[in-house]
Amino acid sequence: MTRRWVPALALGGLWWWAVLRLVLAPEHAGVIEGAVAAGGWGLSLLPVHVTSPARAGGRSGGVTGGGLG
């Protein structure tokens, strides 16, 4: 479990550093900070409920229930 949290915390810290640098010292921030902040924000838009078919537990790939009609 530690192998998952350490990179997540490191990347989260890097993202916050970039965002705070852009907000607090925009005259000193560069392209790297902008790219890190935009990339981290873009990753946050990914749906968190998506799993690979192998981990889906044998469920079918289609949508069930709630259909129109």
Phi, psi and omega in degrees: 000327179297326180296336178275321186283325182297309178296324179296316178292322179295315179292323176296318176296320177297318180296314180297322177301315181295316181295314180296324178294320177294324183280315187272331181220065184296335179289339179258349180281148182235199182295323182298313180298319178296319180293319179295316181294315181292320179294318178294320178294320179297321178294330180291344180276349179293142178292132183274351181270001181280129176233159178289154180301329180292330182265000185286352176076031176080010178283152179288158183280351183273167178277136180243144176070162175068019182284160178279149172109000000 
